[in-house]
Amino acid sequence: MDKSKILIQVGKRIKEVRESKGISQIELVGRMEGNIDATNISRIESGRTNPTIITLYRISIALEISLSELFLMKFSN
């Protein structure tokens, strides 16, 4: 699987979890530590940027899930 497909799948998973909890992108930013804006969350969710592991960790904490849960997804070639 190439890098872009992985980024898209991770982004979809973040969006899926966020929406299942009824959290907007702006609310997610408000729950995260550090400087990040909603446009960056949008780019992550659409797979247009490669977030650092620290950013993914901060997202998982804000979503109240483990980091490993962000990677529970179906990969298809």
ChimeraX attribute file (.defattr): number of C-alpha atoms within 10 A of each C-alpha:
attribute: neighborCount
match mode: 1-to-1
recipient: residues
	/A:1	8
	/A:2	7
	/A:3	10
	/A:4	13
	/A:5	14
	/A:6	17
	/A:7	19
	/A:8	19
	/A:9	22
	/A:10	24
	/A:11	24
	/A:12	18
	/A:13	19
	/A:14	23
	/A:15	21
	/A:16	14
	/A:17	17
	/A:18	20
	/A:19	12
	/A:20	9
	/A:21	11
	/A:22	10
	/A:23	15
	/A:24	13
	/A:25	19
	/A:26	13
	/A:27	13
	/A:28	18
	/A:29	21
	/A:30	15
	/A:31	16
	/A:32	18
	/A:33	12
	/A:34	10
	/A:35	7
	/A:36	13
	/A:37	14
	/A:38	15
	/A:39	12
	/A:40	15
	/A:41	22
	/A:42	16
	/A:43	15
	/A:44	22
	/A:45	22
	/A:46	17
	/A:47	20
	/A:48	14
	/A:49	16
	/A:50	17
	/A:51	18
	/A:52	9
	/A:53	10
	/A:54	10
	/A:55	17
	/A:56	18
	/A:57	18
	/A:58	19
	/A:59	23
	/A:60	20
	/A:61	15
	/A:62	17
	/A:63	19
	/A:64	13
	/A:65	13
	/A:66	12
	/A:67	17
	/A:68	10
	/A:69	12
	/A:70	22
	/A:71	15
	/A:72	11
	/A:73	12
	/A:74	8
	/A:75	11
	/A:76	8
	/A:77	6
